[in-house]
């Protein structure tokens, strides 16, 4: 069974690549190969997947084997790298091996390729195992060294009488007292703050009673300089060889940073939630200032927004704690507009960075300093609200206590400012969108009025066109009937009279045995033929005037008339249940059929005509099919008055008309009407038909 192998091939010749893959297959491998020709392609391939071996030609048009080796080494990848070349001398091969190539194979000696790959893959695996072992040993040594050197948590041992019998250096560094000062002391210990005394004593009593919770106690200690800090106190009882308790081992971990991080996380969540629910910065500002100020221990704060010019700040909101009495400072802040560089907000706007004021009394560029000092404010800080490099506003906070600069807090406040800046960007975008929406609505209203006027004009034009189409159809029918009647009543009678006169003349000439009698007979026959032709033409012009109010019956009668008049085969067939139709729909369908049949007989010389009326699920389909010639006016739909009239008729009732050649001969006329036609209303009310 072939062994799978992932091969990255640095080669510009497809033929050479094919020979290499053939050699690998013959050597028992199933290679999954990717061929690259440039450094960029090789880098992309190394990023995308893992490879078992890299095979590289020494010279390529845009790349080389040494360059590929260097690229592999720069990435710190320990893969078998084998150079396969047809133009490499021994010195070059040795130089490549010294540079880090694992082997080289000449293209005319590819039998060495598979053994070289197997050997180098085994050695790579050995190197990897050795490297893992060395890394594991180094980690263990480092860990042991760290433990031996120092334990980050404070460790203290309290004996059965409650005295401190051991403290490690970390414990002494944490509280600020030396080992000599701490050893032998009994509770209350010097690092217990007065305000936390009762809480710590209660925890100490539970420890002595063996009731320590699994997670330990979270307490507050003090350093020698009076600074308070939060600790996690965890204890384990100590027993002697006989199992008797001899004291407790306590682990004290400074969790001040963790507690501060938790506070910051709560504030950040509160700010994010406030911004997600607020519609504007002014609505969100009170809750943002309260969440930051109250949680982080500030006495008062304010939020300022840059004006459009970017050179001034105006106050959006001022906040103060419940116990803080800063009415004058608040009133002055609400009224002020600070220029760039003026007071704490203006200075932050100018530099775009946070500013910490450790002692307000020492600040000169602080117009509100007097009010702040009078109301007991001692320290302050300001933070930019930024969107990229643009300062959109400033937040400031003040404390009744002296507070030293806190770099972590400042950076965190900068991130809060960026969060607010993004909200302000969305607010400005939403305001711009609302303005654009209002403008668009106004333009839409104006355009709608114009469109309504244009639509009304178009409707009027459409109605006028339909009226003209109806008039054209009515005029066509009237003129057709008039011509038919004139032919029948006037010309037909005169021709009949001429026929009788010629018959009389013929008889008279026959009695006189004159040779002109034969000419008179021929003239009489010609007049008779002319009369028959005029009579047929009159019947054609007045053919099948519609009297039925049922479409199938009307079409069936038309088929009978065509058969009798033209002595051809004309059959009518209906399928499905034909619904009641409007009189106008029946008329137009009938006239379209009449025109199609007339064209089939007159122009197409058809001897067979089929009329089909089919009710489908969503439409009514009329088909007139004949076996005559394909006449031009029916095929070229841009020509022919008859076809135009049929199109007009179909358009009047919202139907579609299609004319195409029949196979093998003849023409097919199809008229389709969607079944949206309503039944005729009561009292002869006209039904609505779909319009185009």
VENNORJO-V623436 format. One record per residue. PSI is psi in whole degrees, 0 to 359 (* if undefined). OMEGA is omega in whole degrees, 0 to 359 (999 if undefined). BURIAL is 1 if it has 16 or more other C-alpha atoms within 10 Angstrom, else 0. Layout:
PSI,OMEGA,BURIAL  PSI,OMEGA,BURIAL
//
This chain:
132,183,0  143,179,0  129,179,0  144,178,0  135,180,0  115,187,1  125,171,1  114,188,1  118,177,1  96,190,1  138,180,1  351,183,1  121,178,0  324,180,0  315,179,0  322,179,0  319,179,1  320,178,0  320,179,0  316,180,1  323,177,1  319,180,0  320,179,1  320,180,1  319,178,1  336,178,0  6,175,0  13,179,0  154,171,1  86,189,1  137,168,1  101,193,0  144,170,1  127,182,0  132,178,1  156,183,1  353,183,1  165,178,1  320,181,1  317,180,0  321,179,0  318,179,1  318,180,0  320,179,0  320,178,1  327,179,1  329,190,0  327,186,0  173,178,0  147,182,0  151,178,1  327,184,1  149,176,1  123,177,1  126,186,1  137,168,1  155,184,1  323,183,1  128,175,1  160,181,0  319,183,0  14,186,0  178,178,1  162,178,1  312,178,1  321,179,1  321,178,0  320,178,1  317,180,1  319,178,0  320,179,1  318,181,1  323,179,0  332,179,0  357,178,0  27,181,0  125,179,0  80,179,0  145,174,1  125,182,1  115,185,1  128,178,1  127,176,1  115,185,1  155,176,1  356,185,0  60,180,0  129,179,1  175,186,0  321,180,0  317,179,0  320,180,0  318,179,1  319,179,0  322,179,0  321,179,1  320,178,1  329,180,0  345,177,0  353,176,1  143,185,1  334,179,1  167,174,1  147,182,1  133,177,1  144,184,1  339,177,1  4,177,0  53,184,0  352,178,1  340,178,1  349,188,0  309,184,1  313,176,1  321,180,0  318,180,1  315,181,1  317,181,0  314,184,0  328,177,1  321,177,1  317,180,0  324,177,0  321,178,1  320,178,0  316,179,0  322,180,0  317,178,0  318,179,0  320,180,0  318,179,0  319,180,0  318,179,0  320,179,0  319,179,0  317,179,0  319,179,0  321,179,0  316,180,0  320,179,0  317,180,0  316,180,0  315,180,0  321,180,0  318,179,0  317,180,0  318,182,0  322,183,0  309,183,0  151,174,0  121,185,0  326,179,1  150,174,1  138,179,1  130,178,1  145,176,1  129,178,1  128,182,1  182,184,1  338,179,0  359,177,0  4,180,1  147,173,1  119,181,1  347,178,1  138,170,1  142,179,1  168,182,1  323,180,1  324,179,1  315,180,1  319,179,1  326,182,0  315,186,1  339,177,1  359,175,0  151,182,0  167,179,0  320,181,1  325,181,0  335,185,0  321,185,1  137,179,1  350,180,0  154,180,0  160,179,0  148,358,0  134,182,0  160,186,0  338,183,1  13,175,1  117,179,1  149,182,1  318,184,0  345,180,0  5,189,0  310,184,0  319,180,0  319,182,0  320,178,1  320,179,0  317,178,0  321,180,1  321,179,1  320,179,0  324,178,0  313,181,1  331,179,0  1,180,0  30,183,0  30,180,0  133,177,1  154,182,0  325,182,0  359,180,0  190,181,1  138,171,1  113,186,1  175,179,1  118,178,1  176,175,1  150,176,1  173,182,1  330,179,0  7,178,0  352,180,0  133,178,0  149,176,1  153,183,1  140,180,1  156,170,1  117,183,1  118,178,1  137,185,1  153,174,1  136,178,0  150,178,1  132,180,1  151,176,0  187,183,0  333,181,0  359,179,0  4,179,0  144,180,0  132,180,0  357,180,0  200,182,1  144,172,1  124,182,1  135,174,1  123,182,1  118,181,1  129,177,1  114,181,1  21,181,1  313,181,0  322,179,0  317,179,0  319,178,0  321,178,1  322,177,0  318,177,0  313,181,0  322,179,1  319,178,0  318,179,0  316,182,1  321,178,1  317,179,0  318,179,1  315,180,1  318,180,1  319,178,0  315,180,1  327,180,1  334,183,0  341,186,0  150,178,0  340,181,0  164,178,1  323,179,1  324,179,0  328,183,0  336,188,1  314,182,1  316,182,1  324,178,1  313,180,1  319,181,1  315,182,1  316,181,1  310,185,1  313,184,1  317,183,1  323,184,0  7,171,0  26,177,0  159,180,1  326,182,1  160,179,1  163,179,1  153,177,1  129,183,1  146,180,1  135,179,1  139,177,1  175,186,0  327,181,0  338,184,0  8,183,1  355,182,0  159,178,1  137,173,1  150,185,1  132,176,1  315,183,1  150,175,1  140,179,1  150,171,1  153,179,1  164,183,0  325,183,0  354,183,0  130,178,1  91,185,0  42,185,1  315,182,0  317,179,0  319,180,1  314,181,1  317,180,0  321,180,0  318,182,1  330,185,1  339,189,0  149,167,0  114,186,1  133,174,1  165,179,1  124,181,1  355,183,1  133,179,1  183,183,1  313,179,1  317,181,1  324,178,1  319,177,1  319,178,1  323,183,1  314,185,1  340,181,0  17,181,1  159,178,1  148,178,1  132,180,1  128,177,1  100,183,1  327,182,1  110,183,0  327,184,1  341,182,0  2,182,0  133,179,0  320,181,0  68,181,0  81,183,1  334,180,0  8,185,1  317,183,1  313,178,0  320,181,1  315,181,1  320,180,1  328,182,0  15,169,1  10,178,1  133,187,1  319,183,1  158,179,1  169,177,1  152,178,1  144,184,1  138,180,1  146,168,1  108,190,1  152,168,1  98,189,1  236,178,0  358,182,0  132,177,0  115,181,1  342,182,1  185,182,1  141,168,1  141,177,1  149,179,1  150,181,1  151,182,1  148,175,1  351,180,1  154,173,1  126,182,0  126,179,1  157,181,0  135,181,0  103,184,0  321,180,0  315,179,0  320,181,0  316,179,1  323,178,0  319,179,1  326,176,1  320,178,1  323,175,1  320,178,1  320,177,1  322,178,1  316,178,1  323,178,1  321,177,1  322,177,1  317,179,1  323,176,1  315,178,0  320,180,0  315,179,1  321,178,0  319,179,0  319,178,0  317,178,0  321,179,0  320,178,0  318,178,0  317,178,0  323,179,0  316,179,0  317,179,0  320,179,0  318,179,0  320,179,0  315,179,0  323,178,0  318,179,0  317,179,0  316,180,0  327,179,0  319,178,0  315,179,0  318,180,0  323,178,0  319,178,0  316,179,0  321,179,0  321,178,0  317,178,0  319,179,0  318,178,0  317,179,0  318,179,0  320,179,0  316,180,0  319,179,0  321,179,0  317,179,0  321,179,0  317,179,0  323,177,0  317,178,1  317,180,0  319,179,0  316,179,0  318,180,1  317,179,0  318,179,0  315,181,0  318,180,1  315,180,0  324,179,0  314,180,1  321,181,1  315,180,0  319,179,1  317,179,1  319,179,1  317,179,0  320,184,1  313,188,1  324,186,0  293,183,0  321,181,1  317,180,1  319,180,0  318,178,0  323,177,1  318,178,1  317,179,0  323,179,1  316,180,1  318,180,0  318,180,0  328,176,1  315,179,1  317,178,0  319,180,1  316,180,1  320,180,0  317,180,0  326,178,1  320,181,1  327,180,0  0,178,0  40,179,0  145,181,0  341,181,0  350,180,0  323,179,1  321,178,0  321,179,0  322,179,1  317,180,1  322,179,0  320,179,1  319,179,1  319,179,0  319,179,0  321,179,1  318,178,1  319,179,0  320,179,1  317,178,1  319,179,0  317,179,0  322,179,1  317,178,1  320,179,1  320,178,1  317,178,1  322,180,1  319,182,1  331,181,1  21,188,1  128,167,1  54,175,1  133,188,0  121,175,0  342,181,0  153,172,0  15,177,0  119,188,1  312,179,1  318,180,1  319,180,0  316,180,1  326,178,1  319,177,1  321,178,1  318,180,1  320,179,1  316,180,0  318,180,0  318,180,1  319,182,1  319,185,0  318,187,0  357,178,0  49,177,0  171,177,0  119,178,1  113,184,1  142,177,1  137,181,1  138,178,0  147,179,0  137,179,0  172,181,0  112,181,0  122,183,0  161,174,0  136,185,0  157,177,1  150,181,1  320,181,1  320,178,1  316,180,1  315,182,1  312,184,1  319,176,1  318,181,1  315,182,1  323,176,1  316,178,1  316,180,1  315,180,1  318,181,0  320,180,1  317,179,1  314,178,1  320,181,1  320,182,1  314,185,1  308,187,0  322,184,1  349,181,1  38,184,1  148,175,1  349,178,1  132,179,1  133,177,1  130,178,1  118,181,1  136,175,1  115,187,1  130,174,1  108,174,1  180,186,0  326,186,0  8,181,0  164,175,0  125,188,1  124,175,1  128,180,1  128,175,1  116,186,1  134,178,1  165,183,1  19,182,1  204,178,1  157,175,1  102,185,1  144,189,1  319,184,0  341,178,1  336,180,1  315,178,1  100,188,0  358,177,0  352,184,0  163,172,0  116,180,0  323,181,0  315,180,1  322,178,1  318,179,0  319,177,1  319,177,1  318,177,1  314,182,1  318,179,1  319,182,1  326,181,1  323,183,1  8,177,1  24,180,1  170,176,1  145,183,1  136,180,1  134,179,0  130,179,1  165,179,1  144,173,1  156,179,1  127,8,0  338,181,0  165,174,0  193,185,1  149,176,1  123,175,1  124,182,1  129,177,1  122,183,1  131,179,1  119,176,1  144,184,1  56,174,1  1,182,0  134,180,1  158,175,0  153,177,0  137,181,0  175,179,0  155,176,0  32,176,0  13,179,0  138,182,0  141,178,0  154,178,1  145,175,1  152,180,1  145,178,0  156,180,0  *,999,0
//
